[in-house]
Amino acid sequence: MYSSFLLHPQKAAKQFGVDERDLLIKIGQMKAVGGQEDLIYEVAQNLAR
């Protein structure tokens, strides 16, 4: 994962009040690639539930 990709999970984790590590693990399990910012926010929202 390249460093600029981390900006979106950091922002999404903060916005939805979830642990950034949990979000990154879930995204990794989904085999997401860089450039899927909408997916990151969707996953963060689901984790917050």
N, C-alpha and C positions, 0 to 999 in steps of 0.2 A: 504494500500500500504506500503510495507516495505521500509526502508530507502535506501538500496542498489539499489532498482529499480529507485530511483530518479536521480541517476547519469546519466543515459541514456537520460531522458528528458531534463536535464540541458544542456548536451553536444549538443543534437540535436537542442534545442531552440537557443543556441548560434551560432551554425553552420549555421542555416537557417534564423537567425534574427527574430525569432518570440517570443512572450511572453510565458514564461514557464508555466504560469498559464493557458493560453488558450490551450496550448498543453496538459497539464494534464487533463483539463476538457474534451477535445475531446477524449482522450484515455479512460477516465472513462466512457463516454457515449457509447463507443464501447465495454465496459465491458472486456477490455483487462486484462490479468493477467501478472505477472512478467515473464520475460524470452522471451518477444516478442520484442526484441530490434529493429529488422528490421521493425516492424510495427510502432514503435515510430518515426524512421527516415522518414518513408514514410508519416506519418501524419504531421510531422513538415514541410516536403517539400511541401505538399499540402496546408498547412496553409500559407506558404510563397507566394503562388501564388496569 
